[in-house]
Amino acid sequence: MRIRRFTGPDTATALRRVKEALGSEAVILQTCSRREGGVEITAAVDAELVTRPLAPAAAATPELANLARELHELGLHVRALDRAVRPPAPGLTVLGPEALALAERLALQGLAIDLAAPIAATFESARNEGAAAVTALEDSLVRHLTSAARTARVTAFIGPTGAGKTTTIAKLAARDVGTAGRRVGLIMADGIRVGAREQLETYARLLDVPMQVARDGDELQAALAGFADRDAVYVDTAGLGGDPQEALALERLLAIAGEPVARTAVVSAGSSDAALRAAWRQLGAMAPESCVVTKVDEGAGLGPACSWVHERGLALAWLGIGQRVPEDLTAPSGSELARWLVAA
């Protein structure tokens, strides 16, 4: 085994450095907080991976072929011995080799250990009952990472600036109009972002759906009254920064809408742990019930955002996996979660 230590300001950063240096086969040995701040991760890569460059030359002579085979077998023994003697990483229950490898893989993708462990345990239970690996994995991810979101006629999308609220609304509206045949209305309740109104107006025009602007509670009530015949109304809102007054003002506006307005948080998969915690200081006061995780395709990893969604008790409603409207919005099915959490 090659063992190295990696540090970072947060778990997601340190895990990304592990992946970049050792690859996706790295094994997490220990995760701990540093006295001076941040996180330290001890990780290792199997000995057999170090010997793989010998394989292309193995056919050159019988001696090299035998040496490569012996080194490969030695690597397997080292791996088995390592699994047998070392304790599980903090927060992991005692799992079989297949489930432990899955838990470590999920942790490497940024998923919290106390969430990766039960996912792996459920996976192992299904495997022991005869389920195929793919089926067991997908079912376990759905069970632990998703829950049903309450449906509402009016939904406001709230979140940090640049998280992708407007694009998400456009994707949902296009899906409703094109596939479900639903009658949709759009409301812009953001007078802060430069160009925000124009962007939503462009989408409304392309989709041939009506759009209204609501700068205060009275205008929001009027807009919703005008959309009484709509099956779904999506409300775009100003991005929340570090000023608590922004969230309070937005909550006051939504509270006097005249009918129930569901809140859906929108966060980027590329957000750091610190950024997600800061976002919740704003979003928590507005009590969102569900969440859309955007920019999953940009390579930051879905794990930290999924951990954040789970810790806050939110329903994971949608994944934004690109800029195409509406194609790049997908439900968090087992296959999609496996794609972005395990196969990424």
VOPAGU-2260 file (C-alpha; in pm, 1 decimal, decimal comma):
REM VOPAGU-2260
SITE   aa  ch    i         X         Y         Z
SITE  MET   A    0       0,0       0,0       0,0
SITE  ARG   A    1     111,1     356,2     -69,0
SITE  ILE   A    2     -10,8     575,7     215,4
SITE  ARG   A    3     -33,1     954,2     198,5
SITE  ARG   A    4    -192,3    1234,1     396,4
SITE  PHE   A    5    -397,6    1511,6     239,6
SITE  THR   A    6    -524,4    1831,3     395,0
SITE  GLY   A    7    -783,1    2087,7     297,2
SITE  PRO   A    8   -1006,2    2358,7     440,0
SITE  ASP   A    9   -1299,4    2115,3     428,4
SITE  THR   A   10   -1370,3    1747,7     364,7
SITE  ALA   A   11   -1474,6    1794,8       2,3
SITE  THR   A   12   -1148,8    1972,0     -86,7
SITE  ALA   A   13    -932,1    1713,9      89,4
SITE  LEU   A   14   -1119,2    1426,6     -79,4
SITE  ARG   A   15   -1078,8    1592,9    -417,4
SITE  ARG   A   16    -703,2    1607,4    -358,4
SITE  VAL   A   17    -704,2    1238,5    -267,3
SITE  LYS   A   18    -884,1    1154,5    -589,9
SITE  GLU   A   19    -652,8    1369,3    -801,6
SITE  ALA   A   20    -337,1    1218,2    -651,8
SITE  LEU   A   21    -431,6     853,4    -599,6
SITE  GLY   A   22    -729,1     801,5    -829,7
SITE  SER   A   23   -1074,7     663,3    -766,8
SITE  GLU   A   24    -936,6     336,5    -621,1
SITE  ALA   A   25    -790,7     513,4    -317,7
SITE  VAL   A   26    -893,3     381,8      24,6
SITE  ILE   A   27    -977,7     623,7     304,9
SITE  LEU   A   28    -798,2     514,4     622,7
SITE  GLN   A   29    -875,4     804,7     853,3
SITE  THR   A   30   -1045,9    1143,2     855,1
SITE  CYS   A   31    -979,2    1391,6    1132,4
SITE  SER   A   32    -990,9    1763,1    1211,3
SITE  ARG   A   33    -665,8    1957,2    1226,3
SITE  ARG   A   34    -581,1    2161,2    1535,2
SITE  GLU   A   35    -497,0    2459,6    1316,2
SITE  GLY   A   36    -822,6    2422,8    1122,9
SITE  GLY   A   37    -937,9    2221,5     824,9
SITE  VAL   A   38    -941,1    1847,3     765,8
SITE  GLU   A   39    -671,1    1581,2     726,1
SITE  ILE   A   40    -739,2    1258,0     538,6
SITE  THR   A   41    -508,9     957,7     542,3
SITE  ALA   A   42    -554,4     754,3     224,5
SITE  ALA   A   43    -384,5     467,3      48,2
SITE  VAL   A   44    -372,7     308,6    -293,7
SITE  ASP   A   45    -338,8     -66,9    -342,7
SITE  ALA   A   46       1,8    -211,2    -426,1
SITE  GLU   A   47    -137,1    -385,6    -732,9
SITE  LEU   A   48    -203,4     -48,8    -894,4
SITE  VAL   A   49     164,4      37,8    -862,3
SITE  THR   A   50     262,5    -276,5   -1054,2
SITE  ARG   A   51      16,9    -230,9   -1341,0
SITE  PRO   A   52     274,4     -61,8   -1571,7
SITE  LEU   A   53     454,0    -399,4   -1589,8
SITE  ALA   A   54     157,6    -559,5   -1763,6
SITE  PRO   A   55     224,4    -432,0   -2120,4
SITE  ALA   A   56     576,5    -569,7   -2107,0
SITE  ALA   A   57     471,5    -899,7   -1957,3
SITE  ALA   A   58     459,8   -1071,8   -2292,0
SITE  ALA   A   59     822,8    -978,1   -2370,7
SITE  THR   A   60     979,2   -1270,0   -2179,0
SITE  PRO   A   61     848,9   -1553,9   -1963,6
SITE  GLU   A   62    1051,3   -1415,1   -1670,5
SITE  LEU   A   63     873,1   -1079,0   -1688,5
SITE  ALA   A   64     538,5   -1250,4   -1725,1
SITE  ASN   A   65     600,6   -1458,5   -1412,3
SITE  LEU   A   66     723,4   -1153,4   -1220,4
SITE  ALA   A   67     416,5    -951,2   -1315,8
SITE  ARG   A   68     187,6   -1236,6   -1213,4
SITE  GLU   A   69     364,5   -1281,0    -878,4
SITE  LEU   A   70     348,8    -908,9    -807,1
SITE  HIS   A   71     -20,4    -903,0    -896,1
SITE  GLU   A   72     -91,6   -1193,7    -660,0
SITE  LEU   A   73     115,6   -1026,8    -386,9
SITE  GLY   A   74     -91,7    -712,0    -433,6
SITE  LEU   A   75    -412,6    -911,4    -386,4
SITE  HIS   A   76    -275,4   -1063,6     -64,3
SITE  VAL   A   77    -173,2    -722,0      65,6
SITE  ARG   A   78    -517,7    -586,8     -12,4
SITE  ALA   A   79    -689,0    -874,4     166,6
SITE  LEU   A   80    -457,6    -837,9     468,1
SITE  ASP   A   81    -522,1    -463,9     481,6
SITE  ARG   A   82    -896,9    -521,5     479,6
SITE  ALA   A   83    -862,5    -777,8     758,7
SITE  VAL   A   84    -644,0    -587,6    1004,8
SITE  ARG   A   85    -720,0    -218,4     972,5
SITE  PRO   A   86   -1023,1     -69,1    1150,5
SITE  PRO   A   87   -1300,1      89,2     946,6
SITE  ALA   A   88   -1279,1     461,9     885,2
SITE  PRO   A   89   -1453,9     673,7    1150,4
SITE  GLY   A   90   -1830,8     638,2    1131,9
SITE  LEU   A   91   -1828,5     314,5     929,2
SITE  THR   A   92   -1982,8       0,4    1066,8
SITE  VAL   A   93   -1815,6    -334,6    1010,8
SITE  LEU   A   94   -1894,1    -425,8     650,5
SITE  GLY   A   95   -1792,0    -694,0     409,0
SITE  PRO   A   96   -1525,0    -615,0     148,1
SITE  GLU   A   97   -1771,5    -521,4    -127,3
SITE  ALA   A   98   -1980,6    -293,3      93,0
SITE  LEU   A   99   -1674,7    -137,3     256,2
SITE  ALA   A  100   -1531,7     -58,7     -86,7
SITE  LEU   A  101   -1861,5     108,6    -177,4
SITE  ALA   A  102   -1863,8     317,4     142,6
SITE  GLU   A  103   -1510,5     434,0      79,2
SITE  ARG   A  104   -1590,4     512,4    -281,2
SITE  LEU   A  105   -1885,8     726,8    -171,7
SITE  ALA   A  106   -1669,6     901,8      87,9
SITE  LEU   A  107   -1410,6     973,2    -180,3
SITE  GLN   A  108   -1686,9    1143,0    -378,8
SITE  GLY   A  109   -1754,9    1372,3     -82,2
SITE  LEU   A  110   -2049,0    1194,0      80,5
SITE  ALA   A  111   -2048,6    1218,0     459,5
SITE  ILE   A  112   -1923,4     902,8     631,5
SITE  ASP   A  113   -2237,2     876,8     846,4
SITE  LEU   A  114   -2441,3     869,0     524,3
SITE  ALA   A  115   -2209,0     647,9     319,6
SITE  ALA   A  116   -2211,5     378,0     588,9
SITE  PRO   A  117   -2589,4     308,9     596,7
SITE  ILE   A  118   -2602,1     319,1     216,0
SITE  ALA   A  119   -2332,4      51,8     206,3
SITE  ALA   A  120   -2504,8    -151,2     480,0
SITE  THR   A  121   -2836,1    -152,6     291,9
SITE  PHE   A  122   -2649,1    -244,6     -26,7
SITE  GLU   A  123   -2480,3    -534,2     152,9
SITE  SER   A  124   -2810,8    -660,7     294,9
SITE  ALA   A  125   -2965,5    -665,0     -52,5
SITE  ARG   A  126   -2662,5    -843,2    -196,2
SITE  ASN   A  127   -2684,0   -1106,9      74,5
SITE  GLU   A  128   -3044,6   -1165,2     -28,9
SITE  GLY   A  129   -2936,7   -1227,6    -387,7
SITE  ALA   A  130   -2989,5    -888,5    -551,9
SITE  ALA   A  131   -2763,6    -789,6    -838,5
SITE  ALA   A  132   -2498,5    -531,1    -750,7
SITE  VAL   A  133   -2645,7    -260,2    -973,9
SITE  THR   A  134   -2997,8    -311,9    -840,3
SITE  ALA   A  135   -2880,1    -318,5    -479,5
SITE  LEU   A  136   -2678,4      -0,6    -528,4
SITE  GLU   A  137   -2953,2     197,5    -700,2
SITE  ASP   A  138   -3220,8      90,5    -450,5
SITE  SER   A  139   -2999,4     182,5    -155,5
SITE  LEU   A  140   -2913,9     525,8    -296,2
SITE  VAL   A  141   -3281,0     604,4    -354,8
SITE  ARG   A  142   -3378,4     483,8      -7,8
SITE  HIS   A  143   -3123,0     696,8     176,0
SITE  LEU   A  144   -3093,1    1005,4     -43,6
SITE  THR   A  145   -3444,8    1078,6    -168,0
SITE  SER   A  146   -3788,6    1141,8     -22,5
SITE  ALA   A  147   -4121,2    1256,0    -160,1
SITE  ALA   A  148   -4165,8    1632,6    -192,5
SITE  ARG   A  149   -4500,4    1799,7    -134,0
SITE  THR   A  150   -4654,7    1922,5    -455,4
SITE  ALA   A  151   -4791,1    2276,0    -475,1
SITE  ARG   A  152   -4939,1    2494,1    -746,9
SITE  VAL   A  153   -4702,4    2780,7    -669,4
SITE  THR   A  154   -4330,9    2721,6    -609,2
SITE  ALA   A  155   -4067,4    2983,4    -530,1
SITE  PHE   A  156   -3706,2    2896,1    -607,3
SITE  ILE   A  157   -3463,1    3038,7    -353,7
SITE  GLY   A  158   -3087,4    3015,9    -321,8
SITE  PRO   A  159   -2749,5    3184,7    -355,9
SITE  THR   A  160   -2667,4    3409,6    -648,3
SITE  GLY   A  161   -2553,4    3207,5    -948,7
SITE  ALA   A  162   -2693,0    2875,6    -827,0
SITE  GLY   A  163   -2908,1    2834,7   -1139,3
SITE  LYS   A  164   -3259,3    2927,7   -1028,0
SITE  THR   A  165   -3369,9    3086,9   -1355,9
SITE  THR   A  166   -3234,6    2803,7   -1571,7
SITE  THR   A  167   -3400,4    2547,0   -1345,0
SITE  ILE   A  168   -3735,2    2726,2   -1379,0
SITE  ALA   A  169   -3696,3    2732,3   -1757,5
SITE  LYS   A  170   -3626,9    2358,1   -1763,3
SITE  LEU   A  171   -3928,6    2278,6   -1545,5
SITE  ALA   A  172   -4156,8    2504,4   -1746,7
SITE  ALA   A  173   -4039,2    2353,6   -2075,5
SITE  ARG   A  174   -4091,0    2003,8   -1937,6
SITE  ASP   A  175   -4442,6    2091,5   -1818,2
SITE  VAL   A  176   -4543,6    2253,0   -2145,4
SITE  GLY   A  177   -4380,7    2005,7   -2381,9
SITE  THR   A  178   -4435,9    1673,9   -2206,3
SITE  ALA   A  179   -4713,9    1709,3   -1952,1
SITE  GLY   A  180   -4923,5    1965,1   -2140,0
SITE  ARG   A  181   -4964,1    2174,8   -1825,2
SITE  ARG   A  182   -5052,2    2543,1   -1821,4
SITE  VAL   A  183   -4760,7    2733,9   -1669,1
SITE  GLY   A  184   -4711,8    3089,7   -1546,2
SITE  LEU   A  185   -4380,9    3256,8   -1456,4
SITE  ILE   A  186   -4326,1    3534,9   -1203,2
SITE  MET   A  187   -4010,2    3740,1   -1162,0
SITE  ALA   A  188   -3983,8    3852,7    -798,4
SITE  ASP   A  189   -3631,1    3987,6    -835,7
SITE  GLY   A  190   -3555,3    4352,5    -890,9
SITE  ILE   A  191   -3186,6    4319,1    -799,8
SITE  ARG   A  192   -3005,7    4103,0   -1054,6
SITE  VAL   A  193   -2905,7    4287,7   -1371,0
SITE  GLY   A  194   -3064,5    4114,6   -1669,4
SITE  ALA   A  195   -3263,8    3869,1   -1459,2
SITE  ARG   A  196   -3598,4    3990,4   -1589,8
SITE  GLU   A  197   -3477,6    3982,6   -1949,5
SITE  GLN   A  198   -3349,5    3626,9   -1913,8
SITE  LEU   A  199   -3678,6    3495,1   -1778,0
SITE  GLU   A  200   -3872,7    3695,5   -2037,8
SITE  THR   A  201   -3669,2    3527,8   -2311,3
SITE  TYR   A  202   -3755,0    3183,4   -2179,5
SITE  ALA   A  203   -4121,8    3280,7   -2143,2
SITE  ARG   A  204   -4133,2    3400,5   -2501,8
SITE  LEU   A  205   -3964,8    3086,4   -2636,2
SITE  LEU   A  206   -4202,8    2863,2   -2440,1
SITE  ASP   A  207   -4506,1    3080,2   -2515,1
SITE  VAL   A  208   -4603,2    3112,0   -2149,6
SITE  PRO   A  209   -4706,5    3431,9   -1965,2
SITE  MET   A  210   -4473,3    3612,5   -1726,2
SITE  GLN   A  211   -4542,4    3878,6   -1462,9
SITE  VAL   A  212   -4310,4    4094,4   -1248,8
SITE  ALA   A  213   -4373,6    4123,2    -873,4
SITE  ARG   A  214   -4171,2    4385,1    -688,4
SITE  ASP   A  215   -4372,8    4361,5    -365,9
SITE  GLY   A  216   -4642,4    4157,2    -197,2
SITE  ASP   A  217   -4930,4    4340,8    -362,4
SITE  GLU   A  218   -4790,2    4279,5    -709,1
SITE  LEU   A  219   -4728,4    3913,6    -623,3
SITE  GLN   A  220   -5089,2    3872,5    -511,6
SITE  ALA   A  221   -5209,4    4036,2    -832,5
SITE  ALA   A  222   -4985,4    3816,5   -1046,7
SITE  LEU   A  223   -5106,6    3498,4    -878,4
SITE  ALA   A  224   -5468,7    3609,7    -916,4
SITE  GLY   A  225   -5404,3    3660,2   -1286,2
SITE  PHE   A  226   -5259,0    3309,7   -1304,4
SITE  ALA   A  227   -5557,7    3144,2   -1135,6
SITE  ASP   A  228   -5608,9    2926,3   -1443,2
SITE  ARG   A  229   -5248,7    2798,9   -1442,6
SITE  ASP   A  230   -5163,7    2444,7   -1332,4
SITE  ALA   A  231   -4819,9    2550,8   -1210,4
SITE  VAL   A  232   -4664,2    2886,8   -1127,3
SITE  TYR   A  233   -4288,7    2922,2   -1084,2
SITE  VAL   A  234   -4151,0    3222,7    -896,6
SITE  ASP   A  235   -3793,4    3336,4    -961,1
SITE  THR   A  236   -3631,3    3524,1    -672,4
SITE  ALA   A  237   -3326,1    3737,0    -600,8
SITE  GLY   A  238   -3007,0    3554,7    -513,3
SITE  LEU   A  239   -2934,9    3545,2    -141,1
SITE  GLY   A  240   -2597,0    3680,1     -32,3
SITE  GLY   A  241   -2454,7    3735,1     310,9
SITE  ASP   A  242   -2708,9    3995,2     428,0
SITE  PRO   A  243   -2976,6    3835,7     651,6
SITE  GLN   A  244   -3212,2    4117,4     562,2
SITE  GLU   A  245   -3234,8    3982,9     205,7
SITE  ALA   A  246   -3388,7    3656,9     324,3
SITE  LEU   A  247   -3623,6    3837,7     562,8
SITE  ALA   A  248   -3747,2    4067,9     287,1
SITE  LEU   A  249   -3804,6    3777,3      50,8
SITE  GLU   A  250   -3987,1    3576,7     316,5
SITE  ARG   A  251   -4216,1    3872,0     391,7
SITE  LEU   A  252   -4297,7    3900,4      21,5
SITE  LEU   A  253   -4382,5    3531,1     -15,3
SITE  ALA   A  254   -4577,6    3520,4     311,8
SITE  ILE   A  255   -4840,3    3764,6     181,5
SITE  ALA   A  256   -4883,5    3598,7    -157,0
SITE  GLY   A  257   -5247,3    3515,6     -84,1
SITE  GLU   A  258   -5205,7    3139,4    -126,9
SITE  PRO   A  259   -4952,9    2875,2     -15,6
SITE  VAL   A  260   -4612,9    2906,7    -181,7
SITE  ALA   A  261   -4375,9    2608,7    -161,3
SITE  ARG   A  262   -4008,2    2692,6    -123,2
SITE  THR   A  263   -3750,1    2496,4    -319,3
SITE  ALA   A  264   -3382,9    2560,8    -247,0
SITE  VAL   A  265   -3140,6    2568,4    -539,3
SITE  VAL   A  266   -2770,2    2506,0    -471,3
SITE  SER   A  267   -2472,8    2425,9    -690,4
SITE  ALA   A  268   -2290,7    2094,0    -664,3
SITE  GLY   A  269   -1970,3    2296,5    -686,3
SITE  SER   A  270   -2034,6    2477,8    -358,6
SITE  SER   A  271   -1790,9    2408,8     -76,2
SITE  ASP   A  272   -1902,7    2284,3     264,3
SITE  ALA   A  273   -1849,2    2633,7     402,7
SITE  ALA   A  274   -2057,5    2790,5     124,0
SITE  LEU   A  275   -2340,9    2543,4     179,7
SITE  ARG   A  276   -2341,9    2612,0     552,3
SITE  ALA   A  277   -2348,6    2985,3     484,4
SITE  ALA   A  278   -2635,7    2938,6     238,7
SITE  TRP   A  279   -2841,2    2757,3     502,2
SITE  ARG   A  280   -2809,8    3051,1     739,0
SITE  GLN   A  281   -3023,6    3233,9     483,6
SITE  LEU   A  282   -3236,2    2950,7     350,3
SITE  GLY   A  283   -3316,6    2788,4     683,9
SITE  ALA   A  284   -3533,2    3079,3     794,5
SITE  MET   A  285   -3748,2    3029,8     483,1
SITE  ALA   A  286   -3810,9    2660,7     558,3
SITE  PRO   A  287   -3767,4    2505,7     212,7
SITE  GLU   A  288   -3906,4    2154,1     177,2
SITE  SER   A  289   -3714,6    2040,1    -128,3
SITE  CYS   A  290   -3393,0    2112,6    -314,0
SITE  VAL   A  291   -3254,4    2119,0    -667,6
SITE  VAL   A  292   -2881,4    2050,6    -700,0
SITE  THR   A  293   -2744,2    2215,0   -1013,6
SITE  LYS   A  294   -2415,2    2205,3   -1208,8
SITE  VAL   A  295   -2363,7    1838,1   -1129,1
SITE  ASP   A  296   -2191,9    1799,1   -1465,4
SITE  GLU   A  297   -1913,1    2044,2   -1384,3
SITE  GLY   A  298   -1709,5    1782,0   -1201,4
SITE  ALA   A  299   -1711,9    1903,2    -841,5
SITE  GLY   A  300   -1889,5    1589,3    -717,2
SITE  LEU   A  301   -2244,1    1537,3    -595,5
SITE  GLY   A  302   -2147,4    1401,1    -253,9
SITE  PRO   A  303   -2117,3    1722,2     -46,6
SITE  ALA   A  304   -2446,7    1861,2    -177,4
SITE  CYS   A  305   -2627,4    1530,7    -112,2
SITE  SER   A  306   -2491,7    1525,3     242,3
SITE  TRP   A  307   -2609,6    1883,3     294,4
SITE  VAL   A  308   -2957,8    1806,2     157,1
SITE  HIS   A  309   -2988,3    1500,0     380,7
SITE  GLU   A  310   -2866,7    1680,0     694,8
SITE  ARG   A  311   -3124,6    1956,6     640,2
SITE  GLY   A  312   -3409,5    1710,7     591,1
SITE  LEU   A  313   -3487,1    1832,5     238,6
SITE  ALA   A  314   -3636,5    1625,7     -40,6
SITE  LEU   A  315   -3392,7    1596,9    -330,7
SITE  ALA   A  316   -3625,2    1698,8    -612,8
SITE  TRP   A  317   -3409,6    1743,1    -924,7
SITE  LEU   A  318   -3053,0    1730,0   -1052,1
SITE  GLY   A  319   -2928,9    1989,0   -1299,6
SITE  ILE   A  320   -2674,0    1812,0   -1520,6
SITE  GLY   A  321   -2611,3    2069,5   -1795,0
SITE  GLN   A  322   -2736,3    2384,1   -1965,7
SITE  ARG   A  323   -2974,2    2232,6   -2221,4
SITE  VAL   A  324   -3341,7    2319,4   -2171,9
SITE  PRO   A  325   -3520,5    2099,0   -2075,6
SITE  GLU   A  326   -3303,1    1791,8   -2137,4
SITE  ASP   A  327   -3046,9    1855,1   -1864,5
SITE  LEU   A  328   -3283,4    1831,9   -1569,6
SITE  THR   A  329   -3329,8    1483,9   -1429,6
SITE  ALA   A  330   -3508,6    1325,4   -1136,8
SITE  PRO   A  331   -3275,3    1169,8    -875,5
SITE  SER   A  332   -3342,4     810,9    -977,6
SITE  GLY   A  333   -3120,6     527,7    -864,1
SITE  SER   A  334   -2942,5     515,4   -1199,0
SITE  GLU   A  335   -2873,6     890,4   -1199,7
SITE  LEU   A  336   -2747,6     889,6    -841,3
SITE  ALA   A  337   -2521,7     593,8    -919,0
SITE  ARG   A  338   -2397,0     772,2   -1229,2
SITE  TRP   A  339   -2296,9    1090,4   -1048,1
SITE  LEU   A  340   -2197,7     947,5    -707,7
SITE  VAL   A  341   -2026,2     620,5    -793,0
SITE  ALA   A  342   -1939,1     614,0   -1160,8
SITE  ALA   A  343   -1824,4     979,8   -1171,6
